[in-house]
Amino acid sequence: MAEFSGIRSQMYKECLKEFPSARNEDFEVMNKYLAPKDNEIVLEIGAGSGFFSEKLSEKVKKLIVSDPSKEQLEEVKKLGKKNIEVRDEGADKLTLGKEIADAIWSFGAMHHCFDKTKAFENFARVLKKNGRLVMADVWHDSKLAKHFDTQVAKFCVTGHEVAFWSDEFAESLCFLTGFEKPKIYDLKINWKFKSKEDIGTFLYKIHAMTKTNPEECLRGAEEILGIEKKGDLYCLNWPMKVMISKKK
Ligand SMILES: C[S@@+](CC[C@H](N)C(=O)[O-])C[C@H]1O[C@@H](n2cnc3c(N)ncnc32)[C@H](O)[C@@H]1O
């Protein structure tokens, strides 16, 4: 997959290493909505360079980490975790067999998948009966979608042509592929930084916005997403949604 390779993947990894605690609230989202258990087999979709994978692998019996980008997954392989199996497959191309996973977890990845019907069919095959599907992603009518379409699409080294979600489409896919009617919740995530400048640098790197500079990334974020100071930290609003459903 061309999209998350080369400089795009390199800058993504670099960014997460430079700002290791900026996304701490994302772990809270995982713990609250996925609520992983130590006897479970979990499949992670679009895991990227493994932001969640290490922590998640410590909470479950086995973690299958998938992403279409081999380069992103190199970081997960480096963890050397015995209970992690790595698969370089997109959600729409999953070759895993029937009823092997207790739960599926995905964060910030499925808007990159253009065959969401195939992906959900795969999820239904791979999950055990009553298995959970927990997907946090970008919804089309949100400030986050506006940020991606205005800033990232223009300035990212690879462009950013994606397909964001609507509640209705998520519900339709669940209906069509054998899932219960999903519950969908707003996530009022704050990504946290020591300075405003750090926000510009973080966005510049995480989205590989090499066609502009960190100053423009910060300006756009202030205008579109909003930044608030709480205590000593600058909080960047990151408004996603999470969809939770169960295989029937
Ligand atoms: C923004 S990154 C998110 C990575 C990780 N979940 C995180 O939170 O840091 C998006 C990831 O989606 C992956 N991706 C692209 N197409 C995909 C597809 N069809 N199915 C699953 N993941 C995909 C990319 O390779 C990339 O690693």
The ligand as an SDF file (V2000), in Angstrom:
LIG
                    3D

 27 29  0  0  0  0  0  0  0  0999 V2000
   -3.6670    7.3240   11.0360 C   0  0  0  0  0  0  0  0  0  0  0  0
   -2.9820    5.7140   10.9640 S   0  0  0  0  0  0  0  0  0  0  0  0
   -3.5690    5.0370   12.5060 C   0  0  0  0  0  0  0  0  0  0  0  0
   -2.6400    4.0350   13.0760 C   0  0  0  0  0  0  0  0  0  0  0  0
   -2.9250    3.6050   14.5310 C   0  0  0  0  0  0  0  0  0  0  0  0
   -4.2240    2.9700   14.6620 N   0  0  0  0  0  0  0  0  0  0  0  0
   -2.8150    4.7660   15.4780 C   0  0  0  0  0  0  0  0  0  0  0  0
   -3.8340    5.1130   16.1140 O   0  0  0  0  0  0  0  0  0  0  0  0
   -1.7200    5.3100   15.6230 O   0  0  0  0  0  0  0  0  0  0  0  0
   -3.9950    4.9150    9.7550 C   0  0  0  0  0  0  0  0  0  0  0  0
   -3.5580    3.5020    9.3960 C   0  0  0  0  0  0  0  0  0  0  0  0
   -4.5830    2.9250    8.5540 O   0  0  0  0  0  0  0  0  0  0  0  0
   -3.9450    2.0330    7.6940 C   0  0  0  0  0  0  0  0  0  0  0  0
   -4.8300    1.6550    6.5760 N   0  0  0  0  0  0  0  0  0  0  0  0
   -4.8540    2.1360    5.3050 C   0  0  0  0  0  0  0  0  0  0  0  0
   -5.7390    1.4640    4.5660 N   0  0  0  0  0  0  0  0  0  0  0  0
   -6.3130    0.5340    5.3740 C   0  0  0  0  0  0  0  0  0  0  0  0
   -7.2740   -0.4930    5.1800 C   0  0  0  0  0  0  0  0  0  0  0  0
   -7.8400   -0.7000    3.9850 N   0  0  0  0  0  0  0  0  0  0  0  0
   -7.5920   -1.2830    6.2110 N   0  0  0  0  0  0  0  0  0  0  0  0
   -7.0130   -1.1030    7.4310 C   0  0  0  0  0  0  0  0  0  0  0  0
   -6.0940   -0.1410    7.6810 N   0  0  0  0  0  0  0  0  0  0  0  0
   -5.7390    0.6630    6.6710 C   0  0  0  0  0  0  0  0  0  0  0  0
   -2.6690    2.7790    7.2780 C   0  0  0  0  0  0  0  0  0  0  0  0
   -1.6810    1.9260    6.7190 O   0  0  0  0  0  0  0  0  0  0  0  0
   -2.2640    3.4200    8.5910 C   0  0  0  0  0  0  0  0  0  0  0  0
   -1.2910    2.6610    9.2860 O   0  0  0  0  0  0  0  0  0  0  0  0
  1  2  1  0
  2  3  1  0
  2 10  1  0
  3  4  1  0
  4  5  1  0
  5  6  1  0
  5  7  1  0
  7  8  2  0
  7  9  1  0
 10 11  1  0
 11 12  1  0
 11 26  1  0
 12 13  1  0
 13 14  1  0
 13 24  1  0
 14 15  1  0
 14 23  1  0
 15 16  2  0
 16 17  1  0
 17 18  1  0
 17 23  2  0
 18 19  1  0
 18 20  2  0
 20 21  1  0
 21 22  2  0
 22 23  1  0
 24 25  1  0
 24 26  1  0
 26 27  1  0
M  CHG  2   2   1   9  -1
M  END
$$$$
